[in-house]
Amino acid sequence: MPVVSDISSKQVKEGPHLVGNFTVLGEFKLEPEKKVKQYLPEWLAKPGIIKTDLEKTPVEDLDMLHPCLVEKLKENNISHFFPVQTSILPLILKDCGGQVGFSRTGSPLRDVCVSAPTGSGKTLAYVLPILHILLPRNVCRIRALVVLPVRDLALQVFKVFENYCQGTQLKVKLLGGQQAFEEEQQTLVVEKMAGYLSLVDIIVATPGRLVDHINKTPGFDLSRLRFLVIDEADRMMDNIKQNWLQVVEKHVFKVHNPDDPVKRLDRTRTPEGTQASCDGKKLAFQKLLFSATLSQDPEILQQLKLFQPQLFTTLVSSKHTQNKETKDVSSKKKEKHVKDKQSDLEEGEFVGKYSTPSTLKQLHVECKAMDKPLIVLHCLHNLQYRQILCFTNSVESTHRLYLLIKLYGDVEVREFSSALTVAAREKILQEFAQGKVDMVICSDAMARGIDIDNVQYVILYDRPLHIQNYIHRVGRTARAGKTGTAITILEKREVCTYKAMLRESGKDKFKKLKIKPNKLFSLKPRYNDSLRKLPMILKEEKRGKRTY
């Protein structure tokens, strides 16, 4: 059979070819798919690197900062700046002109984005330059607007502004729903014969409340706004779909189409050939974004309408981190090393995506789902851990775990969730900071931005579903240069997913917390007794007969 002999005798060629009367398509080599590198804008791919070695800069060394603010820092027992403050303060201050509301050169100011770990001093990095620039003002107008995702965070930032405004003429106002809407209106503007006058210089607000005042408060004027600060920027991006940013920009620039890049600059460029175009007095406007995690989604970033943005980050990926032997080199070599790291970044690599403090110890422990409460009890009773924040994924999980720990006894435990009033939350935070509470069990209501003192340990009772949630949870400890430990409790099936998630943040070494079985066994009799009591308490709570 000639056809068969043809097939066996001939080498199969690549591509179509004839074998006898048949066309054989041939072999095609399977080559591994080439990974397509994501193209990032230059400002994302090549950020400014903030040192992570916590080199201390005395507050007196920054001679650009107003003396009264330096004194205020000392009154608050702050003698040195943290790296993020050392990098960002001069950047913002160098552009301030001699008059409030105008840049030094008259040119539009570049927007600034900062991606740094929680607890690294980001709040003061924008509070201080804003106050410095606004201090010489003669007329009270809304010149700084700080927007945060939730009331708790807004209240926290408001208190910082209020503290540093003491002894100055600057007025700061919180718009977060703590007051009735009509009461807030009366403290924002006053109507005179000549028109409306602003009663505040700085506003700290949540998006919904801010939009309400823009739409419903007569005389609420943002046309002289100098700073728009978007704190917890990644979370605020989720709210941009509510159009709060578009509403703000429309009232800042007084145009019908704020997306038009030419119109956007009308506020800083007066018509050529006029006296106003020659005197250099052009209103400045600048956006400042701060977050521990920052999206690199082009569609989301486009909605922020950033103008020639600059990114500053504390993080480079593990492949670019400094080797141990470089720790002893001179300061000049260190500077060169930072520049080298910056230039060696692969195209399309965003180094500031996820930041954790260098002083944070990250551990995980494997167990069965039924033993997770025992791991928490082991940390409390066998390891004697105190000052613990324990995170769960839901209000229900928070409450059940709280009841179990409470029933077990011998420790002071509180639950903290969105189900509590603002006053109740503040009381819990205060008691924890004072050392009166050993552990606070919380849902995501507390995971972002809340600054609470003396957190030694963070326990992640439920594995976070996303790396952003993980970063914000573990960021409650190891703040402001202090050490801290984060422990993630995992079921065996979750370990691979957990490690893959941590690799996204540049972590490639995973430490396991080993627990001897007999350590958990000794806790079981008392734990089982608490477990038996739990269903009855939950039933009584549901009927409204008991509050534990």
SETIPA-720431 format. One record per residue (C-alpha): residue in three letters; y, x, z. Coordinates in steps of 0.2 Angstrom, whole numbers, plus 5000, padded with zeros to 4 digits. Each point is the difference from the previous one (the first is absolute). Layout:
// residues N
SITE_aa_yy_xx_zz
SITE_Ala_Y_X_Z
...
// end
This chain:
// residues 548
SITE_aa_yy_xx_zz
SITE_Met_5000_5000_5000
SITE_Pro_5015_5010_4994
SITE_Val_5013_4990_5010
SITE_Val_4991_5005_5016
SITE_Ser_4999_5018_4995
SITE_Asp_5018_5000_4996
SITE_Ile_5005_4994_5017
SITE_Ser_4989_5013_5009
SITE_Ser_5004_5015_4989
SITE_Lys_5019_4998_4999
SITE_Gln_5012_5004_5014
SITE_Val_5010_4984_5005
SITE_Lys_5017_5004_4995
SITE_Glu_5016_4993_5008
SITE_Gly_5008_4986_4991
SITE_Pro_4992_4988_4987
SITE_His_4987_5008_4988
SITE_Leu_4986_4994_4989
SITE_Val_4982_5002_5005
SITE_Gly_4989_4993_4985
SITE_Asn_5007_4984_4996
SITE_Phe_5008_4996_5016
SITE_Thr_5017_5005_5007
SITE_Val_4999_5007_5018
SITE_Leu_5016_4999_5010
SITE_Gly_4996_5016_5008
SITE_Glu_5004_5007_5017
SITE_Phe_5016_5000_5009
SITE_Lys_5004_5012_5014
SITE_Leu_5005_4992_5016
SITE_Glu_5014_5009_5007
SITE_Pro_5007_4996_5017
SITE_Glu_5016_4990_5000
SITE_Lys_5016_5009_5002
SITE_Lys_5010_4994_5015
SITE_Val_5016_4993_4994
SITE_Lys_5014_5008_5010
SITE_Gln_5013_4987_5006
SITE_Tyr_5017_5004_4994
SITE_Leu_5013_4999_5014
SITE_Pro_5019_5002_4999
SITE_Glu_5006_5017_5005
SITE_Trp_5007_4994_5016
SITE_Leu_4983_4994_5006
SITE_Ala_4990_5015_4993
SITE_Lys_5012_5013_5007
SITE_Pro_5007_4995_5016
SITE_Gly_5010_5010_5013
SITE_Ile_4988_5007_5013
SITE_Ile_5004_4997_5018
SITE_Lys_4993_5013_5012
SITE_Thr_4986_4994_5011
SITE_Asp_5000_5015_5013
SITE_Leu_5013_4991_5011
SITE_Glu_5012_5015_5001
SITE_Lys_5014_4994_5011
SITE_Thr_5018_4999_4994
SITE_Pro_5012_4999_5014
SITE_Val_5012_4985_4998
SITE_Glu_5015_5011_5002
SITE_Asp_4994_5010_4984
SITE_Leu_5004_4985_4989
SITE_Asp_5019_5002_5000
SITE_Met_5002_4987_4987
SITE_Leu_4996_4986_5013
SITE_His_5014_4992_5009
SITE_Pro_5002_5008_5018
SITE_Cys_4999_4983_5009
SITE_Leu_4983_4997_4992
SITE_Val_4994_5017_5005
SITE_Glu_5005_4996_5018
SITE_Lys_4991_4983_4999
SITE_Leu_4984_5009_4995
SITE_Lys_5002_5011_5015
SITE_Glu_5002_4985_5011
SITE_Asn_4984_4993_4993
SITE_Asn_4991_5017_5004
SITE_Ile_4999_5005_4982
SITE_Ser_5004_5018_4998
SITE_His_4991_5004_4984
SITE_Phe_4998_4992_4983
SITE_Phe_4983_4996_4993
SITE_Pro_4996_5007_4982
SITE_Val_5003_4983_4991
SITE_Gln_5017_4999_5009
SITE_Thr_5004_5018_4995
SITE_Ser_4997_4997_4982
SITE_Ile_5007_4983_4998
SITE_Leu_5016_5000_5010
SITE_Pro_5009_5014_4990
SITE_Leu_4995_4992_4984
SITE_Ile_5009_4984_5004
SITE_Leu_5014_5007_5009
SITE_Lys_5005_5013_4986
SITE_Asp_5005_4985_4989
SITE_Cys_5012_4992_5012
SITE_Gly_5018_5000_4995
SITE_Gly_5015_5000_5010
SITE_Gln_5002_4981_5000
SITE_Val_4987_4987_5005
SITE_Gly_4991_4992_4985
SITE_Phe_5004_5014_4988
SITE_Ser_4989_5015_4995
SITE_Arg_5006_5018_5000
SITE_Thr_5000_5002_4981
SITE_Gly_5002_4982_4995
SITE_Ser_4984_5000_4990
SITE_Pro_4986_4988_5004
SITE_Leu_4989_5005_5014
SITE_Arg_4981_5003_4997
SITE_Asp_4989_4989_5010
SITE_Val_4988_5009_5013
SITE_Cys_4982_4996_5004
SITE_Val_4991_5007_5015
SITE_Ser_4981_5000_5003
SITE_Ala_4996_5007_5017
SITE_Pro_4988_4996_5014
SITE_Thr_5005_4987_5013
SITE_Gly_5008_5007_5015
SITE_Ser_5008_5015_4990
SITE_Gly_5018_4994_5004
SITE_Lys_5003_4990_4984
SITE_Thr_5011_4987_5009
SITE_Leu_5013_5013_5007
SITE_Ala_4999_5008_4982
SITE_Tyr_5010_4985_4994
SITE_Val_5009_4994_5015
SITE_Leu_5010_5016_5003
SITE_Pro_5007_5003_4983
SITE_Ile_5004_4982_4998
SITE_Leu_5010_5000_5016
SITE_His_5008_5017_4996
SITE_Ile_5006_4993_4983
SITE_Leu_5007_4984_5007
SITE_Leu_5008_5006_5016
SITE_Pro_5018_5003_4991
SITE_Arg_5001_4982_4994
SITE_Asn_5016_4990_5003
SITE_Val_4995_4983_4994
SITE_Cys_4984_4992_5006
SITE_Arg_4989_4995_4985
SITE_Ile_4981_4999_4997
SITE_Arg_4996_5018_4994
SITE_Ala_4982_5003_5006
SITE_Leu_4986_4988_4998
SITE_Val_4982_5005_5007
SITE_Val_4986_4988_4995
SITE_Leu_4983_5000_5009
SITE_Pro_4985_4989_4997
SITE_Val_4998_4992_5017
SITE_Arg_5011_4995_5015
SITE_Asp_4992_5013_5012
SITE_Leu_5004_5014_4989
SITE_Ala_5018_4994_4997
SITE_Leu_5003_4998_5019
SITE_Gln_4993_5018_5002
SITE_Val_5012_5008_4987
SITE_Phe_5015_4989_5006
SITE_Lys_4998_5007_5018
SITE_Val_5001_5018_4993
SITE_Phe_5016_4996_4990
SITE_Glu_5007_4991_5015
SITE_Asn_4997_5015_5011
SITE_Tyr_5008_5012_4989
SITE_Cys_5015_4988_4996
SITE_Gln_5005_5000_5018
SITE_Gly_5017_5007_5003
SITE_Thr_5005_4998_4982
SITE_Gln_5009_4986_4990
SITE_Leu_4985_4996_4990
SITE_Lys_4992_4983_5002
SITE_Val_4981_4997_4996
SITE_Lys_4992_4983_4999
SITE_Leu_4981_4995_5000
SITE_Leu_4995_4986_4988
SITE_Gly_4982_4996_5004
SITE_Gly_5000_4982_5007
SITE_Gln_5002_5005_5018
SITE_Gln_5016_4989_5000
SITE_Ala_5003_4983_4992
SITE_Phe_5006_5001_4983
SITE_Glu_5017_4993_5004
SITE_Glu_5003_5012_5014
SITE_Glu_4996_5015_4988
SITE_Gln_5013_4993_4988
SITE_Gln_5014_5000_5013
SITE_Thr_4996_5018_5005
SITE_Leu_5000_5006_4981
SITE_Val_5017_4994_4993
SITE_Val_5016_4991_5006
SITE_Glu_5012_4990_4989
SITE_Lys_5018_5005_5000
SITE_Met_5015_4994_4990
SITE_Ala_4998_5014_4988
SITE_Gly_4981_4996_4998
SITE_Tyr_4984_5006_5008
SITE_Leu_4998_5016_5011
SITE_Ser_4984_5009_5004
SITE_Leu_4996_5002_5018
SITE_Val_4986_5013_4997
SITE_Asp_4998_5017_4991
SITE_Ile_4981_5001_5001
SITE_Ile_4987_4987_4998
SITE_Val_4982_5002_5004
SITE_Ala_4990_4985_4993
SITE_Thr_4983_4993_4994
SITE_Pro_5000_4994_4981
SITE_Gly_4999_4981_5003
SITE_Arg_5014_5000_5013
SITE_Leu_5011_5011_4989
SITE_Val_4999_4989_4985
SITE_Asp_5004_4985_5010
SITE_His_5016_5007_5006
SITE_Ile_5005_5006_4982
SITE_Asn_4997_4982_4994
SITE_Lys_5007_4990_5014
SITE_Thr_5013_5010_5010
SITE_Pro_5017_4999_4993
SITE_Gly_5009_5017_4999
SITE_Phe_4984_5010_5001
SITE_Asp_5005_5014_4989
SITE_Leu_4990_5015_4994
SITE_Ser_5012_5006_4987
SITE_Arg_5004_5015_5010
SITE_Leu_4982_5005_5005
SITE_Arg_4998_5019_5001
SITE_Phe_4982_5001_5005
SITE_Leu_4985_4989_4998
SITE_Val_4985_5007_5010
SITE_Ile_4983_4993_4997
SITE_Asp_4989_5005_5014
SITE_Glu_4981_4998_5000
SITE_Ala_5003_5000_4981
SITE_Asp_4982_4998_4995
SITE_Arg_4999_4983_5009
SITE_Met_5017_4995_4994
SITE_Met_4994_5002_4982
SITE_Asp_4988_4986_5004
SITE_Asn_5015_4989_5004
SITE_Ile_5010_5005_4984
SITE_Lys_4991_4985_4991
SITE_Gln_5011_4989_5011
SITE_Asn_5015_5007_4991
SITE_Trp_5009_5005_5015
SITE_Leu_5005_5017_4992
SITE_Gln_5006_4991_4985
SITE_Val_5011_4989_5010
SITE_Val_5007_5015_5010
SITE_Glu_5004_5010_4984
SITE_Lys_5009_4985_4992
SITE_His_5012_4999_5015
SITE_Val_5002_5018_5001
SITE_Phe_5005_5003_4982
SITE_Lys_5007_4982_4997
SITE_Val_4991_4999_4983
SITE_His_4989_4986_4993
SITE_Asn_4987_5013_4993
SITE_Pro_4997_5014_5013
SITE_Asp_4986_5007_4989
SITE_Asp_5013_5006_4987
SITE_Pro_5002_5019_5004
SITE_Val_5017_5000_4993
SITE_Lys_5006_4986_5011
SITE_Arg_4991_5008_5015
SITE_Leu_5013_5014_4999
SITE_Asp_5015_4989_4998
SITE_Arg_5003_5002_5019
SITE_Thr_5001_5019_4998
SITE_Arg_5008_5002_4983
SITE_Thr_5017_4992_4997
SITE_Pro_5006_4997_4982
SITE_Glu_5005_5016_4991
SITE_Gly_5018_5003_4997
SITE_Thr_5006_4991_5015
SITE_Gln_5009_5007_5015
SITE_Ala_4984_4995_5011
SITE_Ser_4989_5011_4988
SITE_Cys_5011_5015_5004
SITE_Asp_5002_4999_5019
SITE_Gly_4982_5003_5004
SITE_Lys_4998_4986_5012
SITE_Lys_4984_4991_4995
SITE_Leu_4990_4990_5011
SITE_Ala_4983_5008_5004
SITE_Phe_4983_4992_5003
SITE_Gln_4984_5007_5005
SITE_Lys_4982_4994_5003
SITE_Leu_4990_5009_5014
SITE_Leu_4981_4996_5000
SITE_Phe_4989_5005_5014
SITE_Ser_4981_4998_5003
SITE_Ala_4984_5009_5005
SITE_Thr_4992_4994_4984
SITE_Leu_5008_4998_4984
SITE_Ser_4994_4991_4984
SITE_Gln_4999_5009_4984
SITE_Asp_4998_4984_4990
SITE_Pro_5013_5001_4986
SITE_Glu_5003_4981_5000
SITE_Ile_5003_4999_5018
SITE_Leu_5012_5015_5000
SITE_Gln_5009_4993_4985
SITE_Gln_5004_4984_5011
SITE_Leu_5009_5012_5012
SITE_Lys_5013_5004_4987
SITE_Leu_5002_5018_5006
SITE_Phe_5014_5011_4993
SITE_Gln_4994_5018_4996
SITE_Pro_4989_5000_5016
SITE_Gln_4995_5015_5010
SITE_Leu_4984_5000_5010
SITE_Phe_4997_5010_5016
SITE_Thr_4982_5001_5007
SITE_Thr_4991_5010_5014
SITE_Leu_4983_4999_4992
SITE_Val_4991_5010_4986
SITE_Ser_4982_4997_4996
SITE_Ser_4987_5011_5009
SITE_Lys_4997_5011_4985
SITE_His_5018_5006_5002
SITE_Thr_5001_5001_5018
SITE_Gln_5004_5017_5009
SITE_Asn_4985_5011_5004
SITE_Lys_4999_5006_5018
SITE_Glu_5004_5018_4996
SITE_Thr_5017_4994_4993
SITE_Lys_5006_4994_5017
SITE_Asp_5005_5018_5006
SITE_Val_5011_5004_4985
SITE_Ser_5018_5002_5001
SITE_Ser_5013_4986_4998
SITE_Lys_5005_5006_4983
SITE_Lys_4982_5000_4994
SITE_Lys_4998_4982_5007
SITE_Glu_5014_4994_4990
SITE_Lys_4992_5008_4984
SITE_His_4984_4992_5005
SITE_Val_5007_4983_5001
SITE_Lys_5008_5002_4983
SITE_Asp_4984_5006_4993
SITE_Lys_4991_4985_5006
SITE_Gln_5013_4989_4992
SITE_Ser_4999_5009_4983
SITE_Asp_4980_5000_5001
SITE_Leu_4998_4982_5001
SITE_Glu_4990_4993_4986
SITE_Glu_5009_4989_4987
SITE_Gly_4999_4982_5006
SITE_Glu_4996_5003_5018
SITE_Phe_5011_4991_5013
SITE_Val_4999_5011_5015
SITE_Gly_5010_4988_5012
SITE_Lys_4989_4985_4998
SITE_Tyr_4992_5000_5018
SITE_Ser_5006_5009_5014
SITE_Thr_4993_5003_5018
SITE_Pro_5006_5011_5013
SITE_Ser_4993_5018_5001
SITE_Thr_4997_4998_5019
SITE_Leu_4989_4985_4997
SITE_Lys_4981_5002_5004
SITE_Gln_4990_4988_4989
SITE_Leu_4982_4995_5006
SITE_His_4987_4987_4995
SITE_Val_4985_4993_5009
SITE_Glu_4985_4991_4993
SITE_Cys_4992_4985_5009
SITE_Lys_4992_4983_4997
SITE_Ala_5012_4986_4999
SITE_Met_4994_4992_5016
SITE_Asp_5004_5017_5009
SITE_Lys_5018_5001_4995
SITE_Pro_5007_4993_5016
SITE_Leu_4989_5013_5010
SITE_Ile_5008_5014_4991
SITE_Val_5017_4994_5006
SITE_Leu_4993_4998_5018
SITE_His_4993_5018_4998
SITE_Cys_5017_5007_4996
SITE_Leu_5008_4991_5015
SITE_His_4987_5002_5013
SITE_Asn_4990_5016_4996
SITE_Leu_5013_5010_4991
SITE_Gln_5014_4993_5011
SITE_Tyr_5012_4998_4985
SITE_Arg_5016_4991_5004
SITE_Gln_5016_4996_4990
SITE_Ile_4989_4992_4986
SITE_Leu_5005_4989_4986
SITE_Cys_4985_4991_4992
SITE_Phe_5002_4992_4983
SITE_Thr_4990_4986_4993
SITE_Asn_5001_4991_4983
SITE_Ser_5004_4982_5007
SITE_Val_5008_4991_5015
SITE_Glu_4983_4992_5004
SITE_Ser_4991_5017_5001
SITE_Thr_5015_5006_5011
SITE_His_4998_4986_5012
SITE_Arg_4981_5001_5002
SITE_Leu_5000_5019_5003
SITE_Tyr_5014_4997_5012
SITE_Leu_4990_4987_5010
SITE_Leu_4985_5012_5000
SITE_Ile_5009_5015_5007
SITE_Lys_5009_4989_5013
SITE_Leu_4984_4992_5006
SITE_Tyr_4992_5018_5001
SITE_Gly_5014_5004_5012
SITE_Asp_5007_5016_5008
SITE_Val_5014_5003_4987
SITE_Glu_5017_4992_4995
SITE_Val_4998_4993_4983
SITE_Arg_5012_4989_4989
SITE_Glu_4999_4992_4984
SITE_Phe_5014_5001_4987
SITE_Ser_5001_4989_4984
SITE_Ser_5011_4989_4990
SITE_Ala_4994_4986_5010
SITE_Leu_5012_5006_5014
SITE_Thr_5018_4997_5002
SITE_Val_5012_5014_4998
SITE_Ala_5004_5001_5018
SITE_Ala_4982_5001_5005
SITE_Arg_4998_5014_4988
SITE_Glu_5014_5010_5007
SITE_Lys_4994_4998_5017
SITE_Ile_4983_5007_4995
SITE_Leu_5008_5015_4991
SITE_Gln_5010_5003_5015
SITE_Glu_4986_5000_5012
SITE_Phe_4989_5011_4989
SITE_Ala_5014_5013_4999
SITE_Gln_5002_5000_5019
SITE_Gly_4981_5004_5002
SITE_Lys_4997_4983_5008
SITE_Val_4987_4995_4986
SITE_Asp_4985_5010_4995
SITE_Met_4997_4993_4983
SITE_Val_5008_4988_4988
SITE_Ile_4989_4991_4987
SITE_Cys_5010_4995_4985
SITE_Ser_4999_4992_4983
SITE_Asp_5011_5006_4985
SITE_Ala_5016_4993_5007
SITE_Met_5002_5017_5009
SITE_Ala_4993_5012_4987
SITE_Arg_5016_5004_4991
SITE_Gly_5015_5009_5007
SITE_Ile_5000_4994_5018
SITE_Asp_5005_5015_5010
SITE_Ile_4991_5000_5017
SITE_Asp_5000_5014_5012
SITE_Asn_4985_5010_5007
SITE_Val_4986_4994_4988
SITE_Gln_4986_5013_5003
SITE_Tyr_4986_4991_4990
SITE_Val_4998_4988_4986
SITE_Ile_4984_4991_4998
SITE_Leu_4996_4991_4984
SITE_Tyr_4988_4987_5005
SITE_Asp_4999_4993_4982
SITE_Arg_5000_5012_4985
SITE_Pro_5017_4997_4991
SITE_Leu_4997_4993_4982
SITE_His_5014_5011_4992
SITE_Ile_5006_5018_5003
SITE_Gln_5017_4994_5003
SITE_Asn_4994_4989_5015
SITE_Tyr_4991_5015_5007
SITE_Ile_5015_5012_4998
SITE_His_5012_4987_5010
SITE_Arg_4987_4997_5013
SITE_Val_4996_5018_5005
SITE_Gly_5018_5004_4998
SITE_Arg_5003_4992_5017
SITE_Thr_4995_5016_5009
SITE_Ala_5004_5018_4997
SITE_Arg_5018_4995_4998
SITE_Ala_5015_5012_5001
SITE_Gly_4990_5015_5000
SITE_Lys_4988_4995_5015
SITE_Thr_4981_5001_4998
SITE_Gly_4990_4984_4998
SITE_Thr_4982_4994_4996
SITE_Ala_4994_4987_4988
SITE_Ile_4982_4993_5001
SITE_Thr_4993_4988_4987
SITE_Ile_4985_4990_5004
SITE_Leu_4988_4998_4985
SITE_Glu_4984_4992_4996
SITE_Lys_4988_5011_4990
SITE_Arg_5004_4991_4984
SITE_Glu_5019_5003_5002
SITE_Val_4999_5019_5001
SITE_Cys_5000_5004_4982
SITE_Thr_5015_4988_4997
SITE_Tyr_5009_5007_5014
SITE_Lys_4998_5018_4994
SITE_Ala_5006_4995_4983
SITE_Met_5015_4992_5007
SITE_Leu_5005_5015_5010
SITE_Arg_4998_5011_4985
SITE_Glu_5014_4990_4992
SITE_Ser_5012_5007_5014
SITE_Gly_4994_5018_4996
SITE_Lys_4987_5001_5014
SITE_Asp_4984_5008_4996
SITE_Lys_4993_5005_5017
SITE_Phe_4993_4986_5011
SITE_Lys_4997_5002_5018
SITE_Lys_4987_4989_5009
SITE_Leu_5001_4995_5018
SITE_Lys_4983_5002_5007
SITE_Ile_4994_4988_5014
SITE_Lys_4984_5002_5010
SITE_Pro_4990_4984_5000
SITE_Asn_4998_5000_5019
SITE_Lys_5019_5000_5002
SITE_Leu_5000_4983_4992
SITE_Phe_4984_4994_5008
SITE_Ser_5009_5002_5018
SITE_Leu_5013_4987_4994
SITE_Lys_4989_4987_4994
SITE_Pro_4995_4990_5015
SITE_Arg_5018_4996_5005
SITE_Tyr_5005_4998_4981
SITE_Asn_4986_4987_4998
SITE_Asp_5006_4990_5015
SITE_Ser_5018_5000_4992
SITE_Leu_4992_4995_4983
SITE_Arg_4991_4985_5008
SITE_Lys_5017_4994_5008
SITE_Leu_5010_5001_4984
SITE_Pro_4994_4984_4991
SITE_Met_5005_4989_5015
SITE_Ile_5017_5008_5001
SITE_Leu_5003_4997_4981
SITE_Lys_4995_4982_5002
SITE_Glu_5011_4997_5015
SITE_Glu_5015_5008_4990
SITE_Lys_4997_4989_4985
SITE_Arg_5000_4984_5012
SITE_Gly_5017_5007_5007
SITE_Lys_4992_5000_5017
SITE_Arg_5002_5019_5003
SITE_Thr_5010_5015_4994
SITE_Tyr_4992_5017_5005
// end
